[in-house]
Amino acid sequence: MGRCFIFTGAITCDSSTLLMAGNFSWPELTDLPWSSSSLGESLANSCRDVEHSVATLIEGFDVDEPEDLMKLVSVLSDEQHPARRALYTLIYDIQIKEIKHA
């Protein structure tokens, strides 16, 4: 039996499924409601249907719209981890350049 991990963005306005991971072959995914708020639940049910256990990880948010970058910058602003600091700096620099060219 495999274990399925699903990381959803239930706290976002579009309730995206952000990450799917597992140590097994996935069940058939063709008929899942992609690009919908019910994808995470449908994916979990598909995993359970083939007797995989399901763990839903912490909620988060995706970055697929320009305004999502502001939220990401806010979340990363106090980060001390070097890679996250580098991401913060990159996003911040991009935003400053966009404002100057607007």
Helices and strands as residue ranges (DSSP letters): E 3-8, E 17-22, H 39-49, E 53-56, H 66-76, H 82-101
